[in-house]
């Protein structure tokens, strides 16, 4: 079929190629036009367009408020062709004091709260720029930055703001692009300015020297930053790091010797209502054994009251348990990924970020100075023309009155330029008085002095940096004082990590854990005798009877080579049938329990499978917090984990189902944490029956009926690991087991 050329050219393109081209375009758009801030002004495009649109609407700090719907409409219609909801959300965030450390927009109305409640609809709220935003815009009309046409070609918008305020570090930024993200914490503006001034004075200053002036983040919600100086230095050198933040709390005494914990500041970006809900849920689940109740007594200021179970509780331990289990302690993932001056995304360290901002301020200063020089030159040209004709006013008046084309005549008579002649012709009659001549001469002198100063500034780099330093000092003085400039987040050395869990607060008492052959488990109070009368389901009987304490953690080994951890305190109590073990752990139906014991973290154990392979493993490796357990021994098809014995002694005795016994040094078996192990004994048919670790000097013992037999003459069975062995001594049990 012929192609209809009237509908356009149709090309065959591979789907992968077409998708990759379009996805790359989308990714670049997301990175450069949505998600990453510019290092120079610290703003994303939507924030920059909001501030510029409000500047165009003359919503400065001294004007009245305007409806946010008006602002959002202007931004969407002129500059930002996206949804009004996303624009309004960006506006709201710039106005929230708990989100922005130094708000760029002042809001009037309901702009949400720290509980996570949303702001009112944009038709109800009003806004205007703050003084900080005004400083960010300083010089916008003086050719300080480049402009570009908007998406529809009808308007112009700034590529970047002049940014006299260090917004990127002061307010931070967060965003997710395609294949990259940014997460920059807010800082104290006074400290950022101090670090920038230090970098101007010492361009070779390293990050450690800068951190002496700007020690770390300063979150709007306060709280505590618990990281040591070395961790902070590495994070600010590389631009990446994880910073631990905590709520700020204090003990408050009550009547009759009781006390409560009062939390006055919570970590940044934590919703108070969600935090309280999570704590309440943990209380209901009995996972906070030291806490009795939580109350929210907040008004404008946060006040969370935590009641302990009893007054004998240690406040530090109570808070440690809460820090471990709740959002009262969080980690801020720092990733200082920004668009640099050439609009390329990259992760910057603190020094590079400050230097990029200073370089931008330098460029702004040069451009504003050149713009001012051009304006002065134009004005001086006009003033020179005024002064040239003031001595011959009568002649000027005669020319204007008598000549049909006075402009060329004026130019020829007084040697004027076009601009000067036009200005003289547009001069008002009242300007012809003597006083006006004096004012013109005074203005001419003043502008000449300013011109000379600006020319000297542009010729001398030292003077330019001195000027930039004075501008930064002005910002530091203006916004670094008072409640706004005071540091809110307390920085302290890394607190010791207390391993506080609910197990530590379980009442310690003796219990006996009973596991039946069919996999039903329960715990009974007290230590039962081995011959105690126990009840089981019909056809079932006791498999393992383990005496322990309610605070113990038990290790359960299964034939699949995995270890599972059970908390004695969590096992069903009473004299009933208990609970199926497979409801407590993810144990497949085809696998069964090999052993249940209390692992000694200071001891070593030997584990072995039916295939005759095994290794020595530290007791600490028997811990697993997952229901699915942890794989210890990797098994081949048809093999199972068969034995786990304490590695106390110097030799290993292993016997196969073929009744071949082999003894070799324990030192031949490597210590591992997991793996397939090494061959302990070879079998032509069958597999391993039992294994034991013993001291060769004391002899090998085994149980024969009710008696214990010891064999000390073991030379015939001594050999190397992985040999076949030979038949055991006379009197060895037919079961092939040592016990």
Secondary structure, 3 states (H helix, E strand, C coil): CCCCHHHCCCCCCCHHHHHHHHHHHHHHHHHHHHHCCECCCCCCHHHHHHHHHHHHCCCCCCCCCEEHHHHHHHHHHHHCCCCHHHHHHHHHHHHCCCCCCCCCEEEECCCCCCCCCCCCCCCCCEEEECHHHHHHHCCCCCCCCCEEECCCCCCEEECCCCCCCCHHHHHCEEEECCCCEEEECCCCHHHHHHHHHHHHHCCCCCHHHHHCCCCCCCCCCCCEEECCHHHHHHHHHHCEEEEEEECEEEEEECHHHCEEEEEEECCCCCCHHHHHHHHHHHHHCCCCCCEEEEEECCCCCCCEEEEECCCCCCHHHHHHHHHHHCCCEEEEEEECEEECCCCCEEECCHHHHHHHHHHHHHHHHHHHHHHHHHHHHHHHHHHHHHHHHHCCHHHHHHHHHHCCCHHHHHHHHHCCCHHHHHHHHCCCHHHHCHHHHHHHHHHHHHHHHHHHHHHHHHHCHHHHHHHHHHHHHHHHHHHCCHHHHCCCCEEECCCCCCCCCHHHHCCCCEEEEEEECCCEEEEEECCCCCCCCCCCCCCCCEEEEEEEECCCEEEEEECCCEEEEEEHHHCCECCCCCEEHHHHCCCCCCCCEEEEECCCCCCEEEEEECCCEEEEEEHHHHCCCCCCCEECECCCCCCCEEEEEECCCCEEEEEECCCEEEEEEHHHCCECCCECCEECCCCCCCCEEEEEEECHHHCEEEEECCEEEEECCCHHHECCCCCCCEECCCCCCCCCCCC
